[in-house]
């Protein structure tokens, strides 16, 4: 890349990269087949942020996404303990009892978030989906301590999936209820208590109570093992209505959590190269610019950082092939490309749609503006 391109957001090359990912994923992504809906979410949401959603066939995308919804045989099966959300791939379908009929293994919270987010971004009316089966069966996933499992057959339960539940019908359960405008699928008070119990002594949030504070654990099916426990906590509390936007300046009463310590923890994630790390003694990484930067945005503290230095770091991760890499001068990947676009939206890059930070998608999609 030449020196001029090194210091500019290369929209044309990024769109070329996204069109490649949309049409024909490289063979290295075969191991992520089970996460196909998540990969599609990254592509569609990236097009939305870059104001290029016209490059995909929305009707075709909607039909494809809707084909992944798990459905009960009848209303009585809604109480059988399974989760009837969306599954992430055709590879989760199996034949049962020597029958030729393919049955799905069941829904996954993160896949459900991604499916609903995609549908919302392309303008599909979420009132038209089978909401009841999602919301009723989602109650089976919440545990007595307020946490949520991503699937009904047993799995890890932590902050990522509390977020997903509230985020769209992005964190996962919270996002799902928020996007469906219906909180009957979860107990918000229990979820709130679980989240608050995850705040660590240093101000950040761990995935579960007593664990290390993280800016780095993916709500999207752990594509790369990174993502943002602290972001998931703060965004979920915001979506559920327990904390306000710009909390540092607008709260008239004591906050539920230690906001000042949380702010210090976030600011301490800044490295000398201008980028963000996910936890102490780690290198800067493109995706943390969103996970930590987004947390600061919700708190009202994004202006406390050197935005110019963060931009310069991100440019070192911008690939000559389009997209962004995890570390400077590495090859780009879809995950870090998407969160690179999100980070530049947070930094108000001209030509990009503003970001609805707590949902992790463009305002124009999340709020219908």
BALOBA-1460 file (C-alpha; in Angstrom, 3 decimals):
// residues 369
<rec num="1" residu="x" x="0.000" y="0.000" z="0.000"/>
<rec num="2" residu="x" x="1.269" y="3.512" z="-0.726"/>
<rec num="3" residu="x" x="1.679" y="6.096" z="2.012"/>
<rec num="4" residu="x" x="-1.432" y="8.054" z="0.966"/>
<rec num="5" residu="x" x="-3.660" y="4.973" z="1.098"/>
<rec num="6" residu="x" x="-2.091" y="4.004" z="4.433"/>
<rec num="7" residu="x" x="-3.694" y="7.075" z="6.013"/>
<rec num="8" residu="x" x="-7.121" y="6.920" z="4.336"/>
<rec num="9" residu="x" x="-10.144" y="4.698" z="4.852"/>
<rec num="10" residu="x" x="-10.100" y="2.674" z="1.625"/>
<rec num="11" residu="x" x="-13.843" y="2.208" z="1.073"/>
<rec num="12" residu="x" x="-13.578" y="0.861" z="-2.488"/>
<rec num="13" residu="x" x="-11.177" y="-1.921" z="-1.519"/>
<rec num="14" residu="x" x="-13.268" y="-2.754" z="1.529"/>
<rec num="15" residu="x" x="-16.347" y="-3.157" z="-0.668"/>
<rec num="16" residu="x" x="-14.389" y="-5.387" z="-3.044"/>
<rec num="17" residu="x" x="-13.350" y="-7.521" z="-0.053"/>
<rec num="18" residu="x" x="-16.950" y="-7.753" z="1.189"/>
<rec num="19" residu="x" x="-18.294" y="-8.724" z="-2.225"/>
<rec num="20" residu="x" x="-15.758" y="-11.535" z="-2.308"/>
<rec num="21" residu="x" x="-16.873" y="-12.718" z="1.145"/>
<rec num="22" residu="x" x="-20.527" y="-12.471" z="0.087"/>
<rec num="23" residu="x" x="-20.099" y="-14.526" z="-3.072"/>
<rec num="24" residu="x" x="-17.439" y="-17.114" z="-2.294"/>
<rec num="25" residu="x" x="-15.818" y="-17.560" z="1.111"/>
<rec num="26" residu="x" x="-12.179" y="-18.753" z="1.046"/>
<rec num="27" residu="x" x="-11.501" y="-22.370" z="1.950"/>
<rec num="28" residu="x" x="-10.017" y="-21.329" z="5.292"/>
<rec num="29" residu="x" x="-13.564" y="-20.588" z="6.465"/>
<rec num="30" residu="x" x="-14.709" y="-24.184" z="6.040"/>
<rec num="31" residu="x" x="-14.101" y="-24.833" z="9.724"/>
<rec num="32" residu="x" x="-16.711" y="-22.138" z="10.445"/>
<rec num="33" residu="x" x="-19.491" y="-23.851" z="8.495"/>
<rec num="34" residu="x" x="-21.537" y="-24.256" z="11.663"/>
<rec num="35" residu="x" x="-21.379" y="-20.452" z="12.060"/>
<rec num="36" residu="x" x="-22.601" y="-19.611" z="8.555"/>
<rec num="37" residu="x" x="-25.306" y="-17.235" z="9.819"/>
<rec num="38" residu="x" x="-22.703" y="-15.382" z="11.855"/>
<rec num="39" residu="x" x="-20.469" y="-14.943" z="8.807"/>
<rec num="40" residu="x" x="-23.470" y="-13.627" z="6.873"/>
<rec num="41" residu="x" x="-24.179" y="-11.184" z="9.715"/>
<rec num="42" residu="x" x="-20.680" y="-9.754" z="9.426"/>
<rec num="43" residu="x" x="-21.057" y="-9.281" z="5.674"/>
<rec num="44" residu="x" x="-24.553" y="-7.758" z="5.670"/>
<rec num="45" residu="x" x="-23.870" y="-5.491" z="8.631"/>
<rec num="46" residu="x" x="-20.621" y="-4.326" z="7.022"/>
<rec num="47" residu="x" x="-22.466" y="-3.407" z="3.828"/>
<rec num="48" residu="x" x="-24.967" y="-1.476" z="5.974"/>
<rec num="49" residu="x" x="-22.266" y="0.516" z="7.755"/>
<rec num="50" residu="x" x="-20.534" y="1.275" z="4.439"/>
<rec num="51" residu="x" x="-23.852" y="2.445" z="2.913"/>
<rec num="52" residu="x" x="-23.739" y="-0.267" z="0.253"/>
<rec num="53" residu="x" x="-26.662" y="-2.527" z="1.134"/>
<rec num="54" residu="x" x="-27.863" y="-2.228" z="-2.455"/>
<rec num="55" residu="x" x="-25.138" y="-4.699" z="-3.419"/>
<rec num="56" residu="x" x="-27.088" y="-7.667" z="-2.045"/>
<rec num="57" residu="x" x="-30.437" y="-9.195" z="-3.017"/>
<rec num="58" residu="x" x="-32.541" y="-8.496" z="0.080"/>
<rec num="59" residu="x" x="-35.384" y="-10.863" z="-0.810"/>
<rec num="60" residu="x" x="-32.950" y="-13.694" z="-1.434"/>
<rec num="61" residu="x" x="-31.168" y="-13.011" z="1.846"/>
<rec num="62" residu="x" x="-34.445" y="-12.894" z="3.808"/>
<rec num="63" residu="x" x="-35.607" y="-16.214" z="2.345"/>
<rec num="64" residu="x" x="-32.265" y="-17.832" z="3.139"/>
<rec num="65" residu="x" x="-32.177" y="-16.568" z="6.738"/>
<rec num="66" residu="x" x="-35.778" y="-17.575" z="7.474"/>
<rec num="67" residu="x" x="-35.008" y="-21.120" z="6.351"/>
<rec num="68" residu="x" x="-32.797" y="-21.525" z="9.423"/>
<rec num="69" residu="x" x="-35.530" y="-21.062" z="12.029"/>
<rec num="70" residu="x" x="-36.246" y="-24.079" z="14.194"/>
<rec num="71" residu="x" x="-39.967" y="-24.704" z="14.560"/>
<rec num="72" residu="x" x="-41.933" y="-26.912" z="16.958"/>
<rec num="73" residu="x" x="-44.220" y="-29.561" z="15.495"/>
<rec num="74" residu="x" x="-47.108" y="-28.065" z="17.454"/>
<rec num="75" residu="x" x="-47.805" y="-25.674" z="20.350"/>
<rec num="76" residu="x" x="-47.457" y="-28.445" z="22.938"/>
<rec num="77" residu="x" x="-43.807" y="-28.887" z="21.948"/>
<rec num="78" residu="x" x="-43.068" y="-25.306" z="23.023"/>
<rec num="79" residu="x" x="-42.856" y="-26.602" z="26.590"/>
<rec num="80" residu="x" x="-40.567" y="-29.557" z="25.827"/>
<rec num="81" residu="x" x="-37.397" y="-27.743" z="26.931"/>
<rec num="82" residu="x" x="-35.969" y="-27.079" z="23.475"/>
<rec num="83" residu="x" x="-35.096" y="-23.655" z="22.088"/>
<rec num="84" residu="x" x="-36.876" y="-22.767" z="18.854"/>
<rec num="85" residu="x" x="-34.663" y="-19.955" z="17.635"/>
<rec num="86" residu="x" x="-32.389" y="-20.071" z="14.606"/>
<rec num="87" residu="x" x="-29.616" y="-22.577" z="14.019"/>
<rec num="88" residu="x" x="-26.368" y="-21.481" z="12.412"/>
<rec num="89" residu="x" x="-25.937" y="-23.888" z="9.526"/>
<rec num="90" residu="x" x="-27.415" y="-26.721" z="7.507"/>
<rec num="91" residu="x" x="-24.738" y="-28.927" z="9.071"/>
<rec num="92" residu="x" x="-26.770" y="-29.024" z="12.303"/>
<rec num="93" residu="x" x="-29.530" y="-31.008" z="10.585"/>
<rec num="94" residu="x" x="-29.701" y="-34.782" z="11.021"/>
<rec num="95" residu="x" x="-32.028" y="-37.565" z="9.963"/>
<rec num="96" residu="x" x="-33.907" y="-39.269" z="12.777"/>
<rec num="97" residu="x" x="-35.230" y="-42.835" z="13.080"/>
<rec num="98" residu="x" x="-33.875" y="-43.792" z="9.671"/>
<rec num="99" residu="x" x="-36.221" y="-41.223" z="8.146"/>
<rec num="100" residu="x" x="-35.240" y="-39.171" z="5.125"/>
<rec num="101" residu="x" x="-36.630" y="-36.086" z="6.846"/>
<rec num="102" residu="x" x="-33.895" y="-33.799" z="8.143"/>
<rec num="103" residu="x" x="-34.342" y="-32.504" z="11.672"/>
<rec num="104" residu="x" x="-32.380" y="-29.638" z="13.190"/>
<rec num="105" residu="x" x="-30.427" y="-29.979" z="16.409"/>
<rec num="106" residu="x" x="-32.110" y="-26.836" z="17.758"/>
<rec num="107" residu="x" x="-31.683" y="-23.111" z="17.925"/>
<rec num="108" residu="x" x="-28.701" y="-21.191" z="19.272"/>
<rec num="109" residu="x" x="-28.951" y="-17.775" z="20.942"/>
<rec num="110" residu="x" x="-26.043" y="-16.245" z="19.019"/>
<rec num="111" residu="x" x="-27.345" y="-17.596" z="15.698"/>
<rec num="112" residu="x" x="-30.784" y="-16.239" z="16.579"/>
<rec num="113" residu="x" x="-29.311" y="-12.824" z="17.256"/>
<rec num="114" residu="x" x="-27.460" y="-12.872" z="13.930"/>
<rec num="115" residu="x" x="-30.558" y="-13.999" z="12.012"/>
<rec num="116" residu="x" x="-32.797" y="-11.317" z="13.480"/>
<rec num="117" residu="x" x="-30.123" y="-8.647" z="13.039"/>
<rec num="118" residu="x" x="-29.755" y="-9.520" z="9.354"/>
<rec num="119" residu="x" x="-33.528" y="-9.426" z="8.848"/>
<rec num="120" residu="x" x="-33.740" y="-6.059" z="10.590"/>
<rec num="121" residu="x" x="-30.900" y="-4.623" z="8.509"/>
<rec num="122" residu="x" x="-32.498" y="-5.575" z="5.202"/>
<rec num="123" residu="x" x="-35.835" y="-4.089" z="6.247"/>
<rec num="124" residu="x" x="-37.765" y="-7.303" z="6.945"/>
<rec num="125" residu="x" x="-40.714" y="-6.824" z="9.305"/>
<rec num="126" residu="x" x="-39.899" y="-8.825" z="12.444"/>
<rec num="127" residu="x" x="-43.617" y="-8.918" z="13.234"/>
<rec num="128" residu="x" x="-43.884" y="-11.518" z="10.448"/>
<rec num="129" residu="x" x="-41.651" y="-14.151" z="12.046"/>
<rec num="130" residu="x" x="-42.767" y="-16.808" z="14.545"/>
<rec num="131" residu="x" x="-42.036" y="-14.690" z="17.599"/>
<rec num="132" residu="x" x="-43.961" y="-16.732" z="20.145"/>
<rec num="133" residu="x" x="-41.966" y="-19.911" z="19.589"/>
<rec num="134" residu="x" x="-38.728" y="-17.959" z="20.058"/>
<rec num="135" residu="x" x="-39.776" y="-16.060" z="23.169"/>
<rec num="136" residu="x" x="-41.602" y="-18.894" z="24.939"/>
<rec num="137" residu="x" x="-38.858" y="-21.446" z="24.368"/>
<rec num="138" residu="x" x="-36.133" y="-18.917" z="25.230"/>
<rec num="139" residu="x" x="-37.253" y="-19.010" z="28.850"/>
<rec num="140" residu="x" x="-35.861" y="-22.545" z="29.004"/>
<rec num="141" residu="x" x="-32.343" y="-21.154" z="28.581"/>
<rec num="142" residu="x" x="-32.254" y="-18.804" z="31.591"/>
<rec num="143" residu="x" x="-30.641" y="-20.292" z="34.663"/>
<rec num="144" residu="x" x="-31.571" y="-19.691" z="38.333"/>
<rec num="145" residu="x" x="-28.655" y="-17.232" z="38.726"/>
<rec num="146" residu="x" x="-29.940" y="-15.114" z="35.820"/>
<rec num="147" residu="x" x="-27.356" y="-16.260" z="33.260"/>
<rec num="148" residu="x" x="-28.306" y="-17.934" z="29.998"/>
<rec num="149" residu="x" x="-27.160" y="-20.966" z="28.071"/>
<rec num="150" residu="x" x="-26.922" y="-20.584" z="24.273"/>
<rec num="151" residu="x" x="-28.608" y="-23.925" z="23.545"/>
<rec num="152" residu="x" x="-31.079" y="-26.171" z="25.345"/>
<rec num="153" residu="x" x="-28.835" y="-29.239" z="25.579"/>
<rec num="154" residu="x" x="-26.402" y="-27.719" z="28.051"/>
<rec num="155" residu="x" x="-23.406" y="-25.478" z="27.479"/>
<rec num="156" residu="x" x="-21.490" y="-22.580" z="28.974"/>
<rec num="157" residu="x" x="-23.637" y="-19.819" z="30.465"/>
<rec num="158" residu="x" x="-22.139" y="-16.355" z="30.710"/>
<rec num="159" residu="x" x="-22.441" y="-12.656" z="29.869"/>
<rec num="160" residu="x" x="-22.277" y="-13.163" z="26.099"/>
<rec num="161" residu="x" x="-25.601" y="-14.921" z="26.009"/>
<rec num="162" residu="x" x="-27.268" y="-12.577" z="28.495"/>
<rec num="163" residu="x" x="-26.460" y="-9.858" z="25.972"/>
<rec num="164" residu="x" x="-27.695" y="-11.831" z="22.962"/>
<rec num="165" residu="x" x="-31.023" y="-12.473" z="24.591"/>
<rec num="166" residu="x" x="-31.779" y="-8.801" z="24.927"/>
<rec num="167" residu="x" x="-30.166" y="-7.541" z="21.830"/>
<rec num="168" residu="x" x="-32.395" y="-8.372" z="18.879"/>
<rec num="169" residu="x" x="-35.423" y="-10.678" z="18.986"/>
<rec num="170" residu="x" x="-26.319" y="-8.319" z="19.345"/>
<rec num="171" residu="x" x="-26.220" y="-9.391" z="24.011"/>
<rec num="172" residu="x" x="-27.756" y="-12.261" z="22.888"/>
<rec num="173" residu="x" x="-30.943" y="-12.823" z="24.928"/>
<rec num="174" residu="x" x="-31.171" y="-9.140" z="25.871"/>
<rec num="175" residu="x" x="-30.674" y="-8.076" z="22.263"/>
<rec num="176" residu="x" x="-33.246" y="-10.552" z="21.010"/>
<rec num="177" residu="x" x="-35.935" y="-9.278" z="23.383"/>
<rec num="178" residu="x" x="-35.037" y="-5.667" z="22.600"/>
<rec num="179" residu="x" x="-35.368" y="-6.149" z="18.853"/>
<rec num="180" residu="x" x="-38.615" y="-8.063" z="19.228"/>
<rec num="181" residu="x" x="-39.904" y="-5.365" z="21.613"/>
<rec num="182" residu="x" x="-41.006" y="-8.144" z="23.955"/>
<rec num="183" residu="x" x="-39.266" y="-9.007" z="27.240"/>
<rec num="184" residu="x" x="-41.395" y="-12.037" z="28.080"/>
<rec num="185" residu="x" x="-38.577" y="-14.359" z="27.024"/>
<rec num="186" residu="x" x="-36.353" y="-13.502" z="29.997"/>
<rec num="187" residu="x" x="-36.363" y="-12.315" z="33.599"/>
<rec num="188" residu="x" x="-34.623" y="-8.925" z="33.412"/>
<rec num="189" residu="x" x="-34.138" y="-8.570" z="37.159"/>
<rec num="190" residu="x" x="-32.354" y="-11.908" z="37.410"/>
<rec num="191" residu="x" x="-30.235" y="-11.060" z="34.364"/>
<rec num="192" residu="x" x="-29.322" y="-7.700" z="35.915"/>
<rec num="193" residu="x" x="-28.184" y="-9.327" z="39.152"/>
<rec num="194" residu="x" x="-26.040" y="-11.818" z="37.245"/>
<rec num="195" residu="x" x="-24.391" y="-9.030" z="35.247"/>
<rec num="196" residu="x" x="-23.638" y="-6.918" z="38.313"/>
<rec num="197" residu="x" x="-22.108" y="-9.933" z="40.056"/>
<rec num="198" residu="x" x="-19.658" y="-10.200" z="37.142"/>
<rec num="199" residu="x" x="-18.020" y="-6.822" z="37.801"/>
<rec num="200" residu="x" x="-14.513" y="-7.468" z="39.057"/>
<rec num="201" residu="x" x="-12.446" y="-5.665" z="41.689"/>
<rec num="202" residu="x" x="-10.619" y="-3.743" z="38.921"/>
<rec num="203" residu="x" x="-13.807" y="-2.303" z="37.406"/>
<rec num="204" residu="x" x="-14.108" y="-4.481" z="34.301"/>
<rec num="205" residu="x" x="-16.437" y="-7.442" z="33.851"/>
<rec num="206" residu="x" x="-15.625" y="-11.124" z="33.635"/>
<rec num="207" residu="x" x="-17.733" y="-13.670" z="31.792"/>
<rec num="208" residu="x" x="-18.923" y="-15.168" z="35.066"/>
<rec num="209" residu="x" x="-18.733" y="-13.924" z="38.674"/>
<rec num="210" residu="x" x="-15.196" y="-14.057" z="40.048"/>
<rec num="211" residu="x" x="-13.459" y="-14.375" z="36.674"/>
<rec num="212" residu="x" x="-10.889" y="-12.062" z="35.084"/>
<rec num="213" residu="x" x="-12.137" y="-8.819" z="33.545"/>
<rec num="214" residu="x" x="-12.344" y="-9.110" z="29.781"/>
<rec num="215" residu="x" x="-12.686" y="-6.893" z="26.786"/>
<rec num="216" residu="x" x="-12.381" y="-10.006" z="24.710"/>
<rec num="217" residu="x" x="-14.939" y="-12.766" z="24.371"/>
<rec num="218" residu="x" x="-17.122" y="-13.163" z="21.334"/>
<rec num="219" residu="x" x="-20.875" y="-13.212" z="21.621"/>
<rec num="220" residu="x" x="-20.956" y="-14.387" z="18.012"/>
<rec num="221" residu="x" x="-20.253" y="-18.080" z="18.539"/>
<rec num="222" residu="x" x="-16.655" y="-17.439" z="19.598"/>
<rec num="223" residu="x" x="-15.369" y="-17.037" z="16.052"/>
<rec num="224" residu="x" x="-11.956" y="-16.017" z="17.276"/>
<rec num="225" residu="x" x="-12.164" y="-16.263" z="21.040"/>
<rec num="226" residu="x" x="-12.546" y="-12.492" z="21.373"/>
<rec num="227" residu="x" x="-15.460" y="-10.248" z="21.882"/>
<rec num="228" residu="x" x="-16.075" y="-8.177" z="24.995"/>
<rec num="229" residu="x" x="-17.439" y="-9.382" z="28.340"/>
<rec num="230" residu="x" x="-17.294" y="-5.803" z="29.600"/>
<rec num="231" residu="x" x="-19.078" y="-4.513" z="26.509"/>
<rec num="232" residu="x" x="-21.712" y="-7.264" z="26.810"/>
<rec num="233" residu="x" x="-22.383" y="-6.265" z="30.419"/>
<rec num="234" residu="x" x="-22.703" y="-2.538" z="29.789"/>
<rec num="235" residu="x" x="-24.651" y="-2.894" z="26.522"/>
<rec num="236" residu="x" x="-27.080" y="-5.413" z="28.046"/>
<rec num="237" residu="x" x="-27.777" y="-3.168" z="31.059"/>
<rec num="238" residu="x" x="-28.385" y="-0.290" z="28.659"/>
<rec num="239" residu="x" x="-30.743" y="-2.299" z="26.435"/>
<rec num="240" residu="x" x="-32.701" y="-3.503" z="29.441"/>
<rec num="241" residu="x" x="-33.138" y="0.091" z="30.611"/>
<rec num="242" residu="x" x="-31.114" y="-0.184" z="33.815"/>
<rec num="243" residu="x" x="-28.493" y="2.403" z="32.848"/>
<rec num="244" residu="x" x="-28.700" y="5.549" z="30.737"/>
<rec num="245" residu="x" x="-26.657" y="6.675" z="27.755"/>
<rec num="246" residu="x" x="-23.710" y="8.934" z="28.678"/>
<rec num="247" residu="x" x="-23.859" y="7.506" z="32.188"/>
<rec num="248" residu="x" x="-20.811" y="9.491" z="33.321"/>
<rec num="249" residu="x" x="-22.667" y="12.769" z="32.929"/>
<rec num="250" residu="x" x="-26.414" y="12.093" z="33.102"/>
<rec num="251" residu="x" x="-26.936" y="9.875" z="36.133"/>
<rec num="252" residu="x" x="-28.698" y="11.785" z="38.887"/>
<rec num="253" residu="x" x="-28.434" y="8.936" z="41.378"/>
<rec num="254" residu="x" x="-25.768" y="6.384" z="42.311"/>
<rec num="255" residu="x" x="-25.244" y="3.830" z="39.566"/>
<rec num="256" residu="x" x="-25.837" y="0.107" z="39.894"/>
<rec num="257" residu="x" x="-22.147" y="-0.499" z="39.195"/>
<rec num="258" residu="x" x="-18.843" y="1.190" z="39.964"/>
<rec num="259" residu="x" x="-18.760" y="3.484" z="36.924"/>
<rec num="260" residu="x" x="-15.568" y="5.363" z="37.782"/>
<rec num="261" residu="x" x="-13.601" y="2.140" z="38.252"/>
<rec num="262" residu="x" x="-15.060" y="0.801" z="35.004"/>
<rec num="263" residu="x" x="-13.979" y="3.978" z="33.186"/>
<rec num="264" residu="x" x="-10.458" y="3.635" z="34.570"/>
<rec num="265" residu="x" x="-10.294" y="0.000" z="33.482"/>
<rec num="266" residu="x" x="-11.362" y="0.897" z="29.942"/>
<rec num="267" residu="x" x="-8.878" y="3.764" z="29.637"/>
<rec num="268" residu="x" x="-6.102" y="1.520" z="30.949"/>
<rec num="269" residu="x" x="-6.677" y="-0.747" z="27.928"/>
<rec num="270" residu="x" x="-5.087" y="1.882" z="25.680"/>
<rec num="271" residu="x" x="-1.626" y="0.890" z="24.452"/>
<rec num="272" residu="x" x="1.276" y="3.120" z="23.451"/>
<rec num="273" residu="x" x="0.602" y="2.406" z="19.741"/>
<rec num="274" residu="x" x="-2.824" y="4.050" z="20.033"/>
<rec num="275" residu="x" x="-4.838" y="0.821" z="19.896"/>
<rec num="276" residu="x" x="-6.838" y="-1.030" z="22.529"/>
<rec num="277" residu="x" x="-5.949" y="-4.294" z="24.232"/>
<rec num="278" residu="x" x="-8.594" y="-6.634" z="25.632"/>
<rec num="279" residu="x" x="-6.935" y="-7.147" z="29.008"/>
<rec num="280" residu="x" x="-3.635" y="-6.256" z="30.695"/>
<rec num="281" residu="x" x="-0.330" y="-7.214" z="29.031"/>
<rec num="282" residu="x" x="-1.913" y="-7.994" z="25.655"/>
<rec num="283" residu="x" x="-1.155" y="-6.477" z="22.276"/>
<rec num="284" residu="x" x="-3.488" y="-4.020" z="20.571"/>
<rec num="285" residu="x" x="-6.033" y="-5.688" z="18.299"/>
<rec num="286" residu="x" x="-8.479" y="-4.205" z="15.772"/>
<rec num="287" residu="x" x="-11.638" y="-5.645" z="17.334"/>
<rec num="288" residu="x" x="-10.950" y="-4.097" z="20.752"/>
<rec num="289" residu="x" x="-11.336" y="-0.664" z="19.179"/>
<rec num="290" residu="x" x="-15.034" y="-1.520" z="19.084"/>
<rec num="291" residu="x" x="-15.424" y="-3.652" z="22.226"/>
<rec num="292" residu="x" x="-13.681" y="-1.139" z="24.493"/>
<rec num="293" residu="x" x="-14.436" y="1.928" z="22.385"/>
<rec num="294" residu="x" x="-18.114" y="0.964" z="22.287"/>
<rec num="295" residu="x" x="-18.194" y="0.591" z="26.065"/>
<rec num="296" residu="x" x="-16.705" y="4.064" z="26.426"/>
<rec num="297" residu="x" x="-19.261" y="5.426" z="23.955"/>
<rec num="298" residu="x" x="-22.182" y="4.094" z="26.016"/>
<rec num="299" residu="x" x="-20.637" y="5.507" z="29.188"/>
<rec num="300" residu="x" x="-20.027" y="8.882" z="27.526"/>
<rec num="301" residu="x" x="-16.243" y="8.601" z="27.820"/>
<rec num="302" residu="x" x="-15.075" y="8.153" z="24.214"/>
<rec num="303" residu="x" x="-13.757" y="11.735" z="24.098"/>
<rec num="304" residu="x" x="-11.241" y="10.844" z="26.805"/>
<rec num="305" residu="x" x="-9.095" y="8.930" z="24.307"/>
<rec num="306" residu="x" x="-6.786" y="10.119" z="21.534"/>
<rec num="307" residu="x" x="-9.004" y="9.349" z="18.549"/>
<rec num="308" residu="x" x="-6.283" y="10.335" z="16.093"/>
<rec num="309" residu="x" x="-3.888" y="7.798" z="17.585"/>
<rec num="310" residu="x" x="-6.561" y="5.088" z="17.446"/>
<rec num="311" residu="x" x="-7.197" y="5.880" z="13.771"/>
<rec num="312" residu="x" x="-3.483" y="5.577" z="13.035"/>
<rec num="313" residu="x" x="-3.345" y="2.186" z="14.709"/>
<rec num="314" residu="x" x="-6.352" y="0.975" z="12.735"/>
<rec num="315" residu="x" x="-4.739" y="2.108" z="9.487"/>
<rec num="316" residu="x" x="-1.778" y="-0.175" z="10.237"/>
<rec num="317" residu="x" x="-4.297" y="-3.063" z="10.250"/>
<rec num="318" residu="x" x="-6.048" y="-1.990" z="7.024"/>
<rec num="319" residu="x" x="-5.168" y="-4.487" z="4.302"/>
<rec num="320" residu="x" x="-4.144" y="-3.682" z="0.755"/>
<rec num="321" residu="x" x="-6.698" y="-6.345" z="-0.250"/>
<rec num="322" residu="x" x="-9.506" y="-4.622" z="1.661"/>
<rec num="323" residu="x" x="-10.726" y="-5.439" z="5.137"/>
<rec num="324" residu="x" x="-8.787" y="-5.368" z="8.394"/>
<rec num="325" residu="x" x="-6.458" y="-7.779" z="10.129"/>
<rec num="326" residu="x" x="-6.193" y="-8.623" z="13.811"/>
<rec num="327" residu="x" x="-2.670" y="-7.210" z="14.103"/>
<rec num="328" residu="x" x="-0.727" y="-4.758" z="11.919"/>
<rec num="329" residu="x" x="0.467" y="-6.115" z="8.548"/>
<rec num="330" residu="x" x="-1.326" y="-9.466" z="8.892"/>
<rec num="331" residu="x" x="-3.858" y="-10.831" z="6.401"/>
<rec num="332" residu="x" x="-7.460" y="-9.597" z="6.798"/>
<rec num="333" residu="x" x="-10.337" y="-11.702" z="8.076"/>
<rec num="334" residu="x" x="-14.087" y="-11.129" z="8.137"/>
<rec num="335" residu="x" x="-14.413" y="-10.838" z="11.917"/>
<rec num="336" residu="x" x="-11.784" y="-8.144" z="12.366"/>
<rec num="337" residu="x" x="-12.858" y="-6.383" z="9.193"/>
<rec num="338" residu="x" x="-16.368" y="-5.949" z="10.552"/>
<rec num="339" residu="x" x="-15.211" y="-4.584" z="13.880"/>
<rec num="340" residu="x" x="-12.732" y="-2.353" z="12.084"/>
<rec num="341" residu="x" x="-15.656" y="-0.823" z="10.190"/>
<rec num="342" residu="x" x="-17.550" y="-0.462" z="13.481"/>
<rec num="343" residu="x" x="-14.563" y="1.291" z="15.040"/>
<rec num="344" residu="x" x="-14.283" y="3.775" z="12.181"/>
<rec num="345" residu="x" x="-18.014" y="4.452" z="12.478"/>
<rec num="346" residu="x" x="-17.488" y="5.207" z="16.175"/>
<rec num="347" residu="x" x="-14.741" y="7.621" z="15.083"/>
<rec num="348" residu="x" x="-17.244" y="9.298" z="12.728"/>
<rec num="349" residu="x" x="-15.452" y="8.430" z="9.501"/>
<rec num="350" residu="x" x="-17.094" y="10.378" z="6.624"/>
<rec num="351" residu="x" x="-19.219" y="8.205" z="4.340"/>
<rec num="352" residu="x" x="-20.100" y="5.620" z="7.005"/>
<rec num="353" residu="x" x="-23.446" y="5.197" z="8.721"/>
<rec num="354" residu="x" x="-23.476" y="6.078" z="12.442"/>
<rec num="355" residu="x" x="-23.461" y="3.110" z="14.789"/>
<rec num="356" residu="x" x="-26.090" y="2.013" z="17.288"/>
<rec num="357" residu="x" x="-23.389" y="0.903" z="19.702"/>
<rec num="358" residu="x" x="-25.468" y="-1.172" z="22.096"/>
<rec num="359" residu="x" x="-26.843" y="-3.293" z="19.236"/>
<rec num="360" residu="x" x="-23.615" y="-3.377" z="17.232"/>
<rec num="361" residu="x" x="-25.203" y="-2.298" z="13.945"/>
<rec num="362" residu="x" x="-25.860" y="0.887" z="12.013"/>
<rec num="363" residu="x" x="-28.430" y="3.309" z="13.413"/>
<rec num="364" residu="x" x="-30.298" y="3.231" z="10.129"/>
<rec num="365" residu="x" x="-30.967" y="-0.483" z="10.661"/>
<rec num="366" residu="x" x="-31.359" y="-0.658" z="14.434"/>
<rec num="367" residu="x" x="-33.623" y="2.360" z="14.843"/>
<rec num="368" residu="x" x="-35.171" y="2.552" z="11.392"/>
<rec num="369" residu="x" x="-33.898" y="6.101" z="10.766"/>
